[in-house]
Amino acid sequence: MSETVENTIENLRRLRWLTQEELAQAVGVTRQTIIALEKGNYIPSVLLALKMARFFCVPVEEIFTIK
């Protein structure tokens, strides 16, 4: 069985009226990384996942889930 990681980054970003560039700058990555995350083409490092959780003020599990 193959596991995948799904995320709610795009929803969280849109709820806060942020551009991909603004989110990227806030968490210290490129816009391309945000695009890849939102498309599900990139699994973040633990450090990036924690930065995103801190930025959005939610638990990591609210952003990333294993399916």
N, CA, C and O atoms as CSV, one atom per row, in Angstrom:
chain,resi,resn,atom,element,x,y,z
A,1,MET,N,N,0.849,-1.183,0.000
A,1,MET,CA,C,0.000,0.000,0.000
A,1,MET,C,C,0.889,1.238,0.000
A,1,MET,O,O,1.831,1.342,0.786
A,2,SER,N,N,0.580,2.161,-0.880
A,2,SER,CA,C,1.353,3.389,-0.990
A,2,SER,C,C,0.655,4.526,-0.240
A,2,SER,O,O,-0.530,4.789,-0.445
A,3,GLU,N,N,1.400,5.178,0.613
A,3,GLU,CA,C,0.839,6.292,1.378
A,3,GLU,C,C,1.159,7.609,0.676
A,3,GLU,O,O,2.213,7.762,0.058
A,4,THR,N,N,0.235,8.549,0.784
A,4,THR,CA,C,0.444,9.884,0.240
A,4,THR,C,C,0.173,10.904,1.332
A,4,THR,O,O,-0.487,10.611,2.329
A,5,VAL,N,N,0.693,12.102,1.128
A,5,VAL,CA,C,0.459,13.191,2.071
A,5,VAL,C,C,-0.439,14.219,1.394
A,5,VAL,O,O,-0.112,14.739,0.328
A,6,GLU,N,N,-1.555,14.501,2.017
A,6,GLU,CA,C,-2.459,15.536,1.520
A,6,GLU,C,C,-2.335,16.747,2.439
A,6,GLU,O,O,-1.931,16.628,3.596
A,7,ASN,N,N,-2.694,17.927,1.897
A,7,ASN,CA,C,-2.587,19.127,2.725
A,7,ASN,C,C,-3.707,20.108,2.434
A,7,ASN,O,O,-4.409,20.009,1.428
A,8,THR,N,N,-3.853,21.063,3.349
A,8,THR,CA,C,-4.885,22.095,3.233
A,8,THR,C,C,-4.256,23.473,3.026
A,8,THR,O,O,-4.873,24.491,3.339
A,9,ILE,N,N,-3.041,23.507,2.505
A,9,ILE,CA,C,-2.316,24.770,2.383
A,9,ILE,C,C,-3.069,25.783,1.536
A,9,ILE,O,O,-3.217,26.939,1.933
A,10,GLU,N,N,-3.542,25.357,0.379
A,10,GLU,CA,C,-4.231,26.308,-0.493
A,10,GLU,C,C,-5.463,26.895,0.188
A,10,GLU,O,O,-5.708,28.098,0.094
A,11,ASN,N,N,-6.236,26.061,0.867
A,11,ASN,CA,C,-7.419,26.567,1.575
A,11,ASN,C,C,-7.043,27.558,2.670
A,11,ASN,O,O,-7.646,28.625,2.787
A,12,LEU,N,N,-6.040,27.200,3.472
A,12,LEU,CA,C,-5.607,28.098,4.549
A,12,LEU,C,C,-5.083,29.415,3.983
A,12,LEU,O,O,-5.358,30.486,4.525
A,13,ARG,N,N,-4.338,29.329,2.906
A,13,ARG,CA,C,-3.774,30.532,2.286
A,13,ARG,C,C,-4.892,31.434,1.748
A,13,ARG,O,O,-4.871,32.645,1.968
A,14,ARG,N,N,-5.855,30.851,1.053
A,14,ARG,CA,C,-6.948,31.636,0.469
A,14,ARG,C,C,-7.845,32.252,1.548
A,14,ARG,O,O,-8.336,33.369,1.383
A,15,LEU,N,N,-8.058,31.536,2.639
A,15,LEU,CA,C,-8.859,32.079,3.741
A,15,LEU,C,C,-8.244,33.352,4.320
A,15,LEU,O,O,-8.949,34.212,4.848
A,16,ARG,N,N,-6.940,33.456,4.214
A,16,ARG,CA,C,-6.225,34.632,4.736
A,16,ARG,C,C,-5.874,35.635,3.640
A,16,ARG,O,O,-5.125,36.583,3.874
A,17,TRP,N,N,-6.418,35.419,2.446
A,17,TRP,CA,C,-6.206,36.331,1.319
A,17,TRP,C,C,-4.731,36.545,1.020
A,17,TRP,O,O,-4.311,37.665,0.728
A,18,LEU,N,N,-3.942,35.473,1.091
A,18,LEU,CA,C,-2.506,35.547,0.821
A,18,LEU,C,C,-2.212,35.045,-0.586
A,18,LEU,O,O,-2.871,34.130,-1.081
A,19,THR,N,N,-1.226,35.645,-1.218
A,19,THR,CA,C,-0.734,35.107,-2.482
A,19,THR,C,C,0.258,33.988,-2.165
A,19,THR,O,O,0.726,33.856,-1.034
A,20,GLN,N,N,0.566,33.194,-3.174
A,20,GLN,CA,C,1.578,32.164,-2.984
A,20,GLN,C,C,2.918,32.796,-2.635
A,20,GLN,O,O,3.663,32.263,-1.813
A,21,GLU,N,N,3.220,33.914,-3.248
A,21,GLU,CA,C,4.482,34.620,-2.976
A,21,GLU,C,C,4.542,35.105,-1.529
A,21,GLU,O,O,5.579,34.974,-0.878
A,22,GLU,N,N,3.454,35.658,-1.026
A,22,GLU,CA,C,3.429,36.146,0.359
A,22,GLU,C,C,3.636,35.006,1.348
A,22,GLU,O,O,4.379,35.144,2.319
A,23,LEU,N,N,2.975,33.879,1.096
A,23,LEU,CA,C,3.153,32.721,1.974
A,23,LEU,C,C,4.588,32.208,1.899
A,23,LEU,O,O,5.196,31.882,2.919
A,24,ALA,N,N,5.118,32.140,0.688
A,24,ALA,CA,C,6.495,31.668,0.506
A,24,ALA,C,C,7.475,32.526,1.300
A,24,ALA,O,O,8.348,31.997,1.989
A,25,GLN,N,N,7.334,33.834,1.208
A,25,GLN,CA,C,8.227,34.731,1.942
A,25,GLN,C,C,8.072,34.545,3.442
A,25,GLN,O,O,9.058,34.581,4.177
A,26,ALA,N,N,6.847,34.347,3.899
A,26,ALA,CA,C,6.591,34.215,5.336
A,26,ALA,C,C,7.239,32.973,5.929
A,26,ALA,O,O,7.655,32.983,7.087
A,27,VAL,N,N,7.327,31.899,5.140
A,27,VAL,CA,C,7.894,30.656,5.681
A,27,VAL,C,C,9.286,30.352,5.133
A,27,VAL,O,O,9.863,29.315,5.459
A,28,GLY,N,N,9.826,31.237,4.311
A,28,GLY,CA,C,11.212,31.115,3.874
A,28,GLY,C,C,11.475,30.130,2.750
A,28,GLY,O,O,12.523,29.485,2.716
A,29,VAL,N,N,10.518,30.010,1.820
A,29,VAL,CA,C,10.719,29.146,0.660
A,29,VAL,C,C,10.387,29.934,-0.608
A,29,VAL,O,O,10.021,31.107,-0.537
A,30,THR,N,N,10.515,29.291,-1.756
A,30,THR,CA,C,10.171,29.949,-3.012
A,30,THR,C,C,8.684,29.751,-3.326
A,30,THR,O,O,8.024,28.873,-2.772
A,31,ARG,N,N,8.186,30.584,-4.219
A,31,ARG,CA,C,6.811,30.444,-4.678
A,31,ARG,C,C,6.622,29.078,-5.339
A,31,ARG,O,O,5.557,28.472,-5.220
A,32,GLN,N,N,7.647,28.597,-6.030
A,32,GLN,CA,C,7.568,27.300,-6.688
A,32,GLN,C,C,7.357,26.171,-5.680
A,32,GLN,O,O,6.671,25.192,-5.974
A,33,THR,N,N,7.945,26.309,-4.496
A,33,THR,CA,C,7.746,25.308,-3.449
A,33,THR,C,C,6.293,25.305,-2.988
A,33,THR,O,O,5.707,24.242,-2.787
A,34,ILE,N,N,5.716,26.482,-2.821
A,34,ILE,CA,C,4.305,26.580,-2.419
A,34,ILE,C,C,3.416,25.958,-3.489
A,34,ILE,O,O,2.481,25.223,-3.172
A,35,ILE,N,N,3.704,26.249,-4.749
A,35,ILE,CA,C,2.928,25.664,-5.850
A,35,ILE,C,C,2.999,24.136,-5.785
A,35,ILE,O,O,1.977,23.458,-5.888
A,36,ALA,N,N,4.209,23.598,-5.614
A,36,ALA,CA,C,4.390,22.146,-5.550
A,36,ALA,C,C,3.662,21.541,-4.350
A,36,ALA,O,O,3.069,20.468,-4.459
A,37,LEU,N,N,3.706,22.215,-3.225
A,37,LEU,CA,C,2.990,21.745,-2.036
A,37,LEU,C,C,1.489,21.710,-2.294
A,37,LEU,O,O,0.827,20.711,-2.013
A,38,GLU,N,N,0.958,22.797,-2.826
A,38,GLU,CA,C,-0.482,22.876,-3.060
A,38,GLU,C,C,-0.960,21.820,-4.057
A,38,GLU,O,O,-2.077,21.316,-3.939
A,39,LYS,N,N,-0.128,21.488,-5.029
A,39,LYS,CA,C,-0.479,20.467,-6.024
A,39,LYS,C,C,-0.273,19.047,-5.494
A,39,LYS,O,O,-0.701,18.080,-6.124
A,40,GLY,N,N,0.377,18.923,-4.343
A,40,GLY,CA,C,0.648,17.612,-3.785
A,40,GLY,C,C,1.862,16.935,-4.394
A,40,GLY,O,O,2.030,15.721,-4.275
A,41,ASN,N,N,2.715,17.727,-5.050
A,41,ASN,CA,C,3.899,17.183,-5.698
A,41,ASN,C,C,5.147,17.234,-4.824
A,41,ASN,O,O,6.220,16.818,-5.262
A,42,TYR,N,N,5.026,17.731,-3.606
A,42,TYR,CA,C,6.183,17.914,-2.736
A,42,TYR,C,C,5.778,17.636,-1.296
A,42,TYR,O,O,4.771,18.156,-0.814
A,43,ILE,N,N,6.550,16.829,-0.624
A,43,ILE,CA,C,6.329,16.578,0.801
A,43,ILE,C,C,7.336,17.428,1.560
A,43,ILE,O,O,8.541,17.303,1.339
A,44,PRO,N,N,6.859,18.292,2.454
A,44,PRO,CA,C,7.777,19.214,3.126
A,44,PRO,C,C,8.637,18.527,4.180
A,44,PRO,O,O,8.318,17.446,4.676
A,45,SER,N,N,9.728,19.191,4.496
A,45,SER,CA,C,10.547,18.748,5.625
A,45,SER,C,C,9.765,19.002,6.912
A,45,SER,O,O,8.785,19.747,6.924
A,46,VAL,N,N,10.211,18.378,7.975
A,46,VAL,CA,C,9.579,18.619,9.279
A,46,VAL,C,C,9.688,20.099,9.632
A,46,VAL,O,O,8.734,20.684,10.144
A,47,LEU,N,N,10.840,20.708,9.364
A,47,LEU,CA,C,11.029,22.121,9.674
A,47,LEU,C,C,10.023,22.989,8.930
A,47,LEU,O,O,9.419,23.878,9.530
A,48,LEU,N,N,9.833,22.750,7.638
A,48,LEU,CA,C,8.875,23.552,6.869
A,48,LEU,C,C,7.452,23.304,7.354
A,48,LEU,O,O,6.667,24.246,7.457
A,49,ALA,N,N,7.107,22.066,7.650
A,49,ALA,CA,C,5.765,21.760,8.158
A,49,ALA,C,C,5.505,22.505,9.468
A,49,ALA,O,O,4.416,23.040,9.676
A,50,LEU,N,N,6.503,22.538,10.345
A,50,LEU,CA,C,6.353,23.254,11.618
A,50,LEU,C,C,6.245,24.761,11.405
A,50,LEU,O,O,5.462,25.427,12.082
A,51,LYS,N,N,7.021,25.298,10.475
A,51,LYS,CA,C,6.937,26.733,10.172
A,51,LYS,C,C,5.550,27.094,9.657
A,51,LYS,O,O,4.992,28.126,10.029
A,52,MET,N,N,4.998,26.241,8.800
A,52,MET,CA,C,3.666,26.520,8.254
A,52,MET,C,C,2.609,26.446,9.353
A,52,MET,O,O,1.701,27.276,9.398
A,53,ALA,N,N,2.721,25.471,10.226
A,53,ALA,CA,C,1.776,25.345,11.333
A,53,ALA,C,C,1.848,26.560,12.243
A,53,ALA,O,O,0.821,27.074,12.687
A,54,ARG,N,N,3.054,27.014,12.516
A,54,ARG,CA,C,3.210,28.203,13.361
A,54,ARG,C,C,2.638,29.433,12.664
A,54,ARG,O,O,1.954,30.243,13.290
A,55,PHE,N,N,2.918,29.573,11.364
A,55,PHE,CA,C,2.423,30.721,10.616
A,55,PHE,C,C,0.895,30.763,10.615
A,55,PHE,O,O,0.303,31.821,10.826
A,56,PHE,N,N,0.253,29.613,10.376
A,56,PHE,CA,C,-1.205,29.567,10.307
A,56,PHE,C,C,-1.855,29.400,11.687
A,56,PHE,O,O,-3.080,29.446,11.799
A,57,CYS,N,N,-1.051,29.209,12.730
A,57,CYS,CA,C,-1.540,29.038,14.108
A,57,CYS,C,C,-2.490,27.843,14.232
A,57,CYS,O,O,-3.548,27.925,14.856
A,58,VAL,N,N,-2.080,26.741,13.620
A,58,VAL,CA,C,-2.855,25.500,13.701
A,58,VAL,C,C,-1.892,24.346,13.931
A,58,VAL,O,O,-0.699,24.476,13.654
A,59,PRO,N,N,-2.388,23.218,14.433
A,59,PRO,CA,C,-1.522,22.039,14.572
A,59,PRO,C,C,-1.083,21.526,13.196
A,59,PRO,O,O,-1.801,21.680,12.208
A,60,VAL,N,N,0.085,20.926,13.147
A,60,VAL,CA,C,0.604,20.370,11.893
A,60,VAL,C,C,-0.413,19.406,11.282
A,60,VAL,O,O,-0.587,19.377,10.064
A,61,GLU,N,N,-1.086,18.617,12.126
A,61,GLU,CA,C,-2.047,17.634,11.635
A,61,GLU,C,C,-3.248,18.268,10.948
A,61,GLU,O,O,-3.951,17.603,10.187
A,62,GLU,N,N,-3.487,19.537,11.208
A,62,GLU,CA,C,-4.589,20.232,10.519
A,62,GLU,C,C,-4.196,20.629,9.104
A,62,GLU,O,O,-5.059,20.877,8.263
A,63,ILE,N,N,-2.894,20.689,8.841
A,63,ILE,CA,C,-2.416,21.048,7.511
A,63,ILE,C,C,-2.076,19.800,6.711
A,63,ILE,O,O,-2.456,19.698,5.544
A,64,PHE,N,N,-1.372,18.855,7.309
A,64,PHE,CA,C,-0.889,17.674,6.597
A,64,PHE,C,C,-1.500,16.405,7.163
A,64,PHE,O,O,-1.521,16.210,8.379
A,65,THR,N,N,-2.003,15.532,6.277
A,65,THR,CA,C,-2.525,14.240,6.682
A,65,THR,C,C,-1.985,13.155,5.769
A,65,THR,O,O,-1.724,13.391,4.589
A,66,ILE,N,N,-1.820,11.962,6.328
A,66,ILE,CA,C,-1.347,10.813,5.549
A,66,ILE,C,C,-2.576,10.026,5.107
A,66,ILE,O,O,-3.450,9.697,5.909
A,67,LYS,N,N,-2.616,9.737,3.822
A,67,LYS,CA,C,-3.740,8.959,3.247
A,67,LYS,C,C,-3.236,7.647,2.717
A,67,LYS,O,O,-4.017,6.851,2.196
